[in-house]
């Protein structure tokens, strides 16, 4: 795979991430405000909901968990379990690279989040450590960015908006439609993405058409605030650079550094390194291990370990609220992640 192929691969993955973020953001708005009613059912329901929100691709579920936590609606263990289940933006990349194993991984992280949420609350209770107290609504609205309580799904995505939006076509909408349309054309002509008309290529084309429709019909506020300012400016450029960097690292490592031999001879250290890199509250560094797994250079146990410990951008709102709680969550999840990943590694997984 040459440099041009690496670039096209990174472009294909990044666009898939963009489309999935767009759909997840829509689902997040459609289900906004339902979490509090679902929580009325006890501790295990908290654990299940927090882990489910965490296991949804991207960082929105993790942001929601932090918001629920600082409002006193879920326990310390629940938010810790939600962070275990979270894979950040890398979840979209894994779905693009190896969808079957990615879904299996998400399922294991979901179950792990529930189990270790209960364990975390038990440890907190035994040690007498006091996590944060709930804050007021006004103090914590920044914990879940990108949500406008005045917006209604029917207003944002009303089909009748299409004609009005094209009559008053903004430059942002024109640019977005041009970018998506260009990507769709590259897919249709086989310049990027799968060369054959398999299920992956059909899926990419379908998702491209969905994103094209959403970008054309959405309200101007949603277009600028959610799609352009949040998804594209805050996520996509960073995702593309990290994806390209990770692909180049594996590409050059295979050709010049004998990366495959080094990794296989020091696999236990690679597992520990994957857990330590997972501490970084950033979507990106974890992509190196995603690409190594996609190339067959590391086992599932290493991918599981780094996915277990890392939480994308999900920890950033927590850091702004309570550094102590953030350190506790990261410490718990680092120990749990290394322990669980080591078991999988010893089993030959």
DRENDO-1510 file (C-alpha; in Angstrom, 1 decimal, always signed):
<recs>
REC; n; res; u; v; w
REC; 1; UNK; +0.0; +0.0; +0.0 .
REC; 2; UNK; +1.6; +3.3; -1.2 .
REC; 3; UNK; +1.3; +6.7; +0.3 .
REC; 4; UNK; -1.6; +7.6; -2.0 .
REC; 5; UNK; -3.4; +4.5; -1.0 .
REC; 6; UNK; -2.8; +5.3; +2.7 .
REC; 7; UNK; -4.2; +8.8; +2.1 .
REC; 8; UNK; -7.3; +7.5; +0.3 .
REC; 9; UNK; -7.8; +4.9; +3.1 .
REC; 10; UNK; -7.6; +7.7; +5.7 .
REC; 11; UNK; -10.1; +9.8; +3.7 .
REC; 12; UNK; -12.6; +6.9; +3.5 .
REC; 13; UNK; -12.4; +6.2; +7.2 .
REC; 14; UNK; -12.7; +9.8; +8.2 .
REC; 15; UNK; -15.8; +10.3; +6.1 .
REC; 16; UNK; -17.4; +7.2; +7.5 .
REC; 17; UNK; -16.7; +8.7; +11.0 .
REC; 18; UNK; -18.3; +11.9; +9.9 .
REC; 19; UNK; -21.5; +10.2; +8.7 .
REC; 20; UNK; -21.8; +8.1; +11.8 .
REC; 21; UNK; -21.3; +11.1; +14.1 .
REC; 22; UNK; -24.0; +12.8; +12.1 .
REC; 23; UNK; -26.4; +9.9; +12.7 .
REC; 24; UNK; -25.5; +9.5; +16.4 .
REC; 25; UNK; -25.9; +13.3; +17.0 .
REC; 26; UNK; -29.4; +13.0; +15.5 .
REC; 27; UNK; -30.3; +10.0; +17.7 .
REC; 28; UNK; -28.9; +12.0; +20.7 .
REC; 29; UNK; -31.3; +14.9; +20.0 .
REC; 30; UNK; -34.2; +12.6; +19.3 .
REC; 31; UNK; -33.8; +10.8; +22.7 .
REC; 32; UNK; -32.8; +13.9; +24.7 .
REC; 33; UNK; -34.4; +14.2; +28.1 .
REC; 34; UNK; -35.4; +10.5; +28.4 .
REC; 35; UNK; -32.5; +9.4; +30.5 .
REC; 36; UNK; -33.9; +10.7; +33.8 .
REC; 37; UNK; -37.1; +8.7; +33.5 .
REC; 38; UNK; -35.2; +5.5; +32.6 .
REC; 39; UNK; -33.1; +5.9; +35.7 .
REC; 40; UNK; -36.0; +5.5; +38.0 .
REC; 41; UNK; -35.4; +1.9; +38.8 .
REC; 42; UNK; -32.4; +1.3; +41.0 .
REC; 43; UNK; -28.7; +0.8; +40.9 .
REC; 44; UNK; -28.4; -1.9; +38.3 .
REC; 45; UNK; -30.6; +0.2; +35.9 .
REC; 46; UNK; -28.1; +3.0; +36.4 .
REC; 47; UNK; -25.2; +0.7; +35.6 .
REC; 48; UNK; -26.9; -0.7; +32.5 .
REC; 49; UNK; -28.0; +2.8; +31.1 .
REC; 50; UNK; -24.5; +4.3; +31.8 .
REC; 51; UNK; -22.8; +1.4; +30.1 .
REC; 52; UNK; -25.2; +1.6; +27.2 .
REC; 53; UNK; -24.6; +5.3; +26.7 .
REC; 54; UNK; -20.9; +4.7; +26.9 .
REC; 55; UNK; -20.9; +1.9; +24.4 .
REC; 56; UNK; -22.6; +4.1; +21.7 .
REC; 57; UNK; -20.0; +5.2; +19.2 .
REC; 58; UNK; -18.4; +8.7; +19.8 .
REC; 59; UNK; -18.3; +10.8; +22.9 .
REC; 60; UNK; -21.9; +12.0; +23.3 .
REC; 61; UNK; -22.8; +9.1; +25.5 .
REC; 62; UNK; -19.9; +9.7; +27.8 .
REC; 63; UNK; -20.8; +13.4; +27.9 .
REC; 64; UNK; -24.3; +12.5; +28.9 .
REC; 65; UNK; -23.0; +10.2; +31.7 .
REC; 66; UNK; -20.9; +13.0; +33.1 .
REC; 67; UNK; -24.0; +15.3; +33.1 .
REC; 68; UNK; -26.1; +12.7; +34.9 .
REC; 69; UNK; -23.3; +12.1; +37.4 .
REC; 70; UNK; -22.8; +15.8; +38.4 .
REC; 71; UNK; -26.6; +16.1; +38.7 .
REC; 72; UNK; -26.5; +13.3; +41.2 .
REC; 73; UNK; -28.6; +11.0; +39.0 .
REC; 74; UNK; -26.1; +8.2; +38.7 .
REC; 75; UNK; -23.4; +6.9; +41.1 .
REC; 76; UNK; -19.6; +7.0; +40.8 .
REC; 77; UNK; -19.5; +3.4; +39.8 .
REC; 78; UNK; -22.0; +4.0; +37.0 .
REC; 79; UNK; -20.0; +6.8; +35.4 .
REC; 80; UNK; -16.8; +4.8; +35.8 .
REC; 81; UNK; -18.5; +1.9; +34.0 .
REC; 82; UNK; -19.8; +4.2; +31.3 .
REC; 83; UNK; -16.2; +5.3; +30.7 .
REC; 84; UNK; -15.1; +1.6; +30.4 .
REC; 85; UNK; -17.7; +1.1; +27.7 .
REC; 86; UNK; -16.7; +4.2; +25.8 .
REC; 87; UNK; -14.4; +3.9; +22.9 .
REC; 88; UNK; -14.6; +7.5; +21.6 .
REC; 89; UNK; -14.3; +8.4; +18.0 .
REC; 90; UNK; -12.2; +5.3; +17.4 .
REC; 91; UNK; -15.3; +3.3; +17.6 .
REC; 92; UNK; -16.4; +4.6; +14.2 .
REC; 93; UNK; -13.0; +3.7; +12.8 .
REC; 94; UNK; -13.2; +0.2; +14.1 .
REC; 95; UNK; -16.7; -0.2; +12.5 .
REC; 96; UNK; -15.2; +0.9; +9.2 .
REC; 97; UNK; -12.1; -1.4; +9.5 .
REC; 98; UNK; -13.5; -4.6; +11.1 .
REC; 99; UNK; -17.2; -4.2; +11.8 .
REC; 100; UNK; -17.8; -7.8; +13.1 .
REC; 101; UNK; -15.1; -7.7; +15.7 .
REC; 102; UNK; -15.9; -4.1; +16.6 .
REC; 103; UNK; -19.5; -5.1; +17.5 .
REC; 104; UNK; -18.1; -8.0; +19.6 .
REC; 105; UNK; -15.7; -5.6; +21.3 .
REC; 106; UNK; -18.5; -3.1; +22.1 .
REC; 107; UNK; -20.6; -5.9; +23.6 .
REC; 108; UNK; -17.8; -7.0; +25.8 .
REC; 109; UNK; -17.1; -3.4; +26.9 .
REC; 110; UNK; -20.8; -3.0; +27.6 .
REC; 111; UNK; -20.9; -6.0; +29.9 .
REC; 112; UNK; -17.6; -5.0; +31.5 .
REC; 113; UNK; -18.9; -1.6; +32.2 .
REC; 114; UNK; -21.9; -3.0; +34.1 .
REC; 115; UNK; -19.7; -5.4; +36.2 .
REC; 116; UNK; -17.0; -3.0; +37.0 .
REC; 117; UNK; -19.5; -0.2; +37.8 .
REC; 118; UNK; -20.8; -2.4; +40.6 .
REC; 119; UNK; -17.2; -3.3; +41.8 .
REC; 120; UNK; -16.2; +0.4; +41.7 .
REC; 121; UNK; -19.1; +1.4; +43.9 .
REC; 122; UNK; -18.3; -1.4; +46.3 .
REC; 123; UNK; -14.6; -0.3; +46.5 .
REC; 124; UNK; -15.7; +3.4; +47.0 .
REC; 125; UNK; -18.0; +2.3; +49.9 .
REC; 126; UNK; -15.4; +0.1; +51.6 .
REC; 127; UNK; -12.6; +2.7; +51.4 .
REC; 128; UNK; -14.8; +5.6; +52.4 .
REC; 129; UNK; -13.7; +7.7; +49.5 .
REC; 130; UNK; -16.3; +10.5; +48.8 .
REC; 131; UNK; -16.9; +11.3; +45.2 .
REC; 132; UNK; -18.4; +14.6; +44.0 .
REC; 133; UNK; -21.7; +16.0; +45.1 .
REC; 134; UNK; -24.3; +17.0; +42.6 .
REC; 135; UNK; -24.2; +20.5; +41.2 .
REC; 136; UNK; -27.0; +22.8; +40.0 .
REC; 137; UNK; -28.4; +22.7; +36.5 .
REC; 138; UNK; -26.9; +26.1; +35.7 .
REC; 139; UNK; -23.4; +25.0; +36.7 .
REC; 140; UNK; -23.4; +21.9; +34.6 .
REC; 141; UNK; -25.0; +22.7; +31.3 .
REC; 142; UNK; -21.5; +22.8; +29.7 .
REC; 143; UNK; -21.1; +19.1; +30.5 .
REC; 144; UNK; -23.2; +18.2; +27.5 .
REC; 145; UNK; -22.1; +20.5; +24.6 .
REC; 146; UNK; -24.0; +20.9; +21.5 .
REC; 147; UNK; -27.5; +20.5; +22.8 .
REC; 148; UNK; -30.2; +23.2; +22.3 .
REC; 149; UNK; -33.2; +22.6; +24.5 .
REC; 150; UNK; -35.4; +24.8; +22.2 .
REC; 151; UNK; -34.8; +22.6; +19.1 .
REC; 152; UNK; -37.3; +20.0; +18.1 .
REC; 153; UNK; -36.4; +17.1; +15.8 .
REC; 154; UNK; -39.4; +17.8; +13.6 .
REC; 155; UNK; -38.2; +21.3; +13.0 .
REC; 156; UNK; -34.6; +20.4; +12.4 .
REC; 157; UNK; -35.2; +17.7; +9.8 .
REC; 158; UNK; -38.5; +18.7; +8.3 .
REC; 159; UNK; -38.6; +17.7; +4.6 .
REC; 160; UNK; -40.3; +21.0; +3.8 .
REC; 161; UNK; -37.0; +22.8; +4.7 .
REC; 162; UNK; -35.3; +21.5; +1.6 .
REC; 163; UNK; -36.8; +24.0; -0.9 .
REC; 164; UNK; -36.3; +26.9; +1.5 .
REC; 165; UNK; -32.7; +25.9; +2.3 .
REC; 166; UNK; -31.8; +25.9; -1.4 .
REC; 167; UNK; -33.5; +29.2; -2.1 .
REC; 168; UNK; -31.5; +30.7; +0.7 .
REC; 169; UNK; -28.4; +28.6; +0.2 .
REC; 170; UNK; -25.7; +29.6; +2.7 .
REC; 171; UNK; -22.0; +29.2; +1.9 .
REC; 172; UNK; -21.6; +26.6; +4.7 .
REC; 173; UNK; -24.3; +24.4; +3.3 .
REC; 174; UNK; -23.0; +24.8; -0.2 .
REC; 175; UNK; -19.5; +23.8; +0.9 .
REC; 176; UNK; -20.8; +20.8; +3.0 .
REC; 177; UNK; -23.0; +19.5; +0.1 .
REC; 178; UNK; -20.1; +19.9; -2.3 .
REC; 179; UNK; -17.7; +17.9; +0.0 .
REC; 180; UNK; -20.3; +15.1; +0.5 .
REC; 181; UNK; -21.2; +15.1; -3.2 .
REC; 182; UNK; -17.5; +14.8; -4.2 .
REC; 183; UNK; -17.0; +12.0; -1.8 .
REC; 184; UNK; -20.1; +10.2; -3.1 .
REC; 185; UNK; -18.8; +10.5; -6.7 .
REC; 186; UNK; -15.4; +9.1; -5.7 .
REC; 187; UNK; -17.1; +6.2; -4.1 .
REC; 188; UNK; -19.4; +5.5; -7.1 .
REC; 189; UNK; -16.4; +5.6; -9.5 .
REC; 190; UNK; -14.3; +3.3; -7.2 .
REC; 191; UNK; -11.5; +5.9; -6.6 .
REC; 192; UNK; -11.8; +5.4; -2.9 .
REC; 193; UNK; -13.3; +2.7; -0.8 .
REC; 194; UNK; -13.9; -0.9; -1.8 .
REC; 195; UNK; -13.1; -1.7; -5.5 .
REC; 196; UNK; -16.0; -4.2; -5.8 .
REC; 197; UNK; -19.7; -3.6; -5.2 .
REC; 198; UNK; -19.8; -5.5; -1.9 .
REC; 199; UNK; -21.8; -4.8; +1.2 .
REC; 200; UNK; -19.2; -2.3; +2.5 .
REC; 201; UNK; -19.3; -0.2; -0.7 .
REC; 202; UNK; -23.2; -0.3; -0.8 .
REC; 203; UNK; -23.2; +0.8; +2.9 .
REC; 204; UNK; -20.8; +3.7; +2.3 .
REC; 205; UNK; -22.9; +4.9; -0.7 .
REC; 206; UNK; -26.2; +4.6; +1.4 .
REC; 207; UNK; -24.7; +6.5; +4.3 .
REC; 208; UNK; -23.3; +9.2; +1.9 .
REC; 209; UNK; -26.8; +9.7; +0.5 .
REC; 210; UNK; -28.2; +9.9; +4.1 .
REC; 211; UNK; -25.7; +12.6; +5.1 .
REC; 212; UNK; -26.4; +14.4; +1.8 .
REC; 213; UNK; -30.1; +14.5; +2.6 .
REC; 214; UNK; -29.6; +15.5; +6.3 .
REC; 215; UNK; -27.2; +18.3; +5.2 .
REC; 216; UNK; -29.8; +19.6; +2.7 .
REC; 217; UNK; -32.9; +19.4; +4.9 .
REC; 218; UNK; -31.5; +20.4; +8.3 .
REC; 219; UNK; -32.2; +23.8; +9.9 .
REC; 220; UNK; -29.5; +26.5; +9.6 .
REC; 221; UNK; -28.8; +26.4; +13.3 .
REC; 222; UNK; -28.3; +22.7; +13.4 .
REC; 223; UNK; -26.1; +22.9; +10.3 .
REC; 224; UNK; -23.8; +25.5; +11.8 .
REC; 225; UNK; -23.8; +24.6; +15.5 .
REC; 226; UNK; -23.9; +20.8; +15.4 .
REC; 227; UNK; -22.5; +19.7; +12.0 .
REC; 228; UNK; -20.0; +22.4; +11.1 .
REC; 229; UNK; -18.8; +23.9; +14.5 .
REC; 230; UNK; -19.0; +20.7; +16.5 .
REC; 231; UNK; -18.5; +17.6; +14.3 .
REC; 232; UNK; -16.3; +19.0; +11.5 .
REC; 233; UNK; -14.3; +21.7; +13.4 .
REC; 234; UNK; -13.9; +19.9; +16.7 .
REC; 235; UNK; -13.6; +16.3; +15.5 .
REC; 236; UNK; -13.1; +15.6; +11.8 .
REC; 237; UNK; -9.8; +17.4; +11.2 .
REC; 238; UNK; -8.3; +15.7; +14.3 .
REC; 239; UNK; -9.7; +12.3; +13.3 .
REC; 240; UNK; -8.3; +12.6; +9.8 .
REC; 241; UNK; -4.8; +13.6; +11.0 .
REC; 242; UNK; -4.7; +10.8; +13.7 .
REC; 243; UNK; -6.0; +8.2; +11.2 .
REC; 244; UNK; -3.5; +9.2; +8.5 .
REC; 245; UNK; -0.7; +9.3; +11.1 .
REC; 246; UNK; -1.6; +5.8; +12.5 .
REC; 247; UNK; -1.8; +4.4; +9.0 .
REC; 248; UNK; +1.6; +5.9; +8.0 .
REC; 249; UNK; +3.1; +4.6; +11.3 .
REC; 250; UNK; +2.0; +1.1; +10.5 .
REC; 251; UNK; +3.0; +1.4; +6.8 .
REC; 252; UNK; +6.5; +2.8; +7.4 .
REC; 253; UNK; +6.9; +0.5; +10.5 .
REC; 254; UNK; +6.3; -2.6; +8.4 .
REC; 255; UNK; +8.7; -1.5; +5.7 .
REC; 256; UNK; +11.6; +0.2; +7.6 .
REC; 257; UNK; +11.5; -0.7; +11.3 .
REC; 258; UNK; +10.6; -4.4; +11.2 .
REC; 259; UNK; +7.6; -3.5; +13.3 .
REC; 260; UNK; +5.9; -6.9; +13.1 .
REC; 261; UNK; +8.9; -8.7; +14.7 .
REC; 262; UNK; +9.3; -6.1; +17.4 .
REC; 263; UNK; +5.6; -6.2; +18.4 .
REC; 264; UNK; +5.4; -10.0; +18.5 .
REC; 265; UNK; +8.6; -10.3; +20.6 .
REC; 266; UNK; +7.4; -7.7; +23.2 .
REC; 267; UNK; +3.7; -8.2; +23.2 .
REC; 268; UNK; +3.2; -8.0; +27.0 .
REC; 269; UNK; +4.9; -4.6; +26.9 .
REC; 270; UNK; +2.7; -3.5; +24.0 .
REC; 271; UNK; -0.3; -4.5; +26.1 .
REC; 272; UNK; +0.9; -2.4; +29.1 .
REC; 273; UNK; +1.7; +0.5; +26.7 .
REC; 274; UNK; -1.8; +0.3; +25.2 .
REC; 275; UNK; -3.3; +0.7; +28.7 .
REC; 276; UNK; -1.1; +3.6; +29.6 .
REC; 277; UNK; -1.8; +5.4; +26.3 .
REC; 278; UNK; -5.5; +4.9; +27.1 .
REC; 279; UNK; -5.1; +7.3; +30.1 .
REC; 280; UNK; -4.8; +10.2; +27.7 .
REC; 281; UNK; -8.2; +12.0; +27.5 .
REC; 282; UNK; -8.0; +12.3; +23.7 .
REC; 283; UNK; -9.4; +10.5; +20.7 .
REC; 284; UNK; -6.4; +9.7; +18.5 .
REC; 285; UNK; -3.5; +7.9; +20.2 .
REC; 286; UNK; -5.6; +4.8; +20.5 .
REC; 287; UNK; -5.9; +4.6; +16.7 .
REC; 288; UNK; -2.4; +3.2; +16.5 .
REC; 289; UNK; -3.5; +0.1; +18.2 .
REC; 290; UNK; -6.7; +0.0; +16.0 .
REC; 291; UNK; -4.6; +0.0; +12.9 .
REC; 292; UNK; -2.1; -2.6; +14.3 .
REC; 293; UNK; -5.0; -4.9; +15.0 .
REC; 294; UNK; -6.5; -4.3; +11.6 .
REC; 295; UNK; -3.1; -5.4; +10.1 .
REC; 296; UNK; -3.1; -8.5; +12.3 .
REC; 297; UNK; +0.0; -7.3; +14.3 .
REC; 298; UNK; -1.6; -7.4; +17.8 .
REC; 299; UNK; -4.1; -9.8; +19.4 .
REC; 300; UNK; -7.6; -8.9; +20.5 .
REC; 301; UNK; -6.5; -8.7; +24.1 .
REC; 302; UNK; -4.4; -5.6; +23.4 .
REC; 303; UNK; -7.2; -3.9; +21.5 .
REC; 304; UNK; -9.6; -4.7; +24.3 .
REC; 305; UNK; -7.2; -3.4; +26.9 .
REC; 306; UNK; -6.7; +0.0; +25.3 .
REC; 307; UNK; -10.4; +0.3; +24.5 .
REC; 308; UNK; -11.2; -0.5; +28.1 .
REC; 309; UNK; -9.0; +2.2; +29.6 .
REC; 310; UNK; -9.4; +5.0; +27.0 .
REC; 311; UNK; -12.6; +7.0; +26.7 .
REC; 312; UNK; -11.9; +9.5; +23.9 .
REC; 313; UNK; -13.0; +13.0; +24.9 .
REC; 314; UNK; -15.4; +11.6; +27.4 .
REC; 315; UNK; -13.3; +12.5; +30.4 .
REC; 316; UNK; -12.8; +16.2; +29.5 .
REC; 317; UNK; -16.1; +17.5; +31.0 .
REC; 318; UNK; -15.3; +15.5; +34.2 .
REC; 319; UNK; -11.8; +17.1; +34.4 .
REC; 320; UNK; -13.4; +20.5; +34.2 .
REC; 321; UNK; -15.7; +19.6; +37.1 .
REC; 322; UNK; -13.6; +17.4; +39.4 .
REC; 323; UNK; -10.0; +16.5; +39.0 .
REC; 324; UNK; -10.1; +14.1; +42.0 .
REC; 325; UNK; -13.0; +12.1; +40.5 .
REC; 326; UNK; -11.3; +12.0; +37.1 .
REC; 327; UNK; -8.1; +10.6; +38.6 .
REC; 328; UNK; -10.1; +8.0; +40.6 .
REC; 329; UNK; -12.0; +6.9; +37.5 .
REC; 330; UNK; -8.9; +6.7; +35.4 .
REC; 331; UNK; -7.0; +4.8; +38.2 .
REC; 332; UNK; -9.8; +2.3; +38.6 .
REC; 333; UNK; -10.2; +1.7; +34.9 .
REC; 334; UNK; -6.4; +1.4; +34.4 .
REC; 335; UNK; -6.2; -1.4; +37.0 .
REC; 336; UNK; -9.3; -3.1; +35.8 .
REC; 337; UNK; -8.3; -2.8; +32.2 .
REC; 338; UNK; -4.8; -4.3; +32.7 .
REC; 339; UNK; -6.2; -7.1; +34.8 .
REC; 340; UNK; -8.9; -8.1; +32.4 .
REC; 341; UNK; -6.7; -7.6; +29.3 .
REC; 342; UNK; -4.0; -9.8; +30.9 .
REC; 343; UNK; -6.5; -12.6; +31.5 .
REC; 344; UNK; -7.6; -12.4; +27.8 .
REC; 345; UNK; -3.9; -12.4; +26.8 .
REC; 346; UNK; -3.1; -15.4; +29.0 .
REC; 347; UNK; -6.0; -17.2; +27.3 .
REC; 348; UNK; -4.4; -16.6; +23.9 .
REC; 349; UNK; -6.9; -14.1; +22.7 .
</recs>
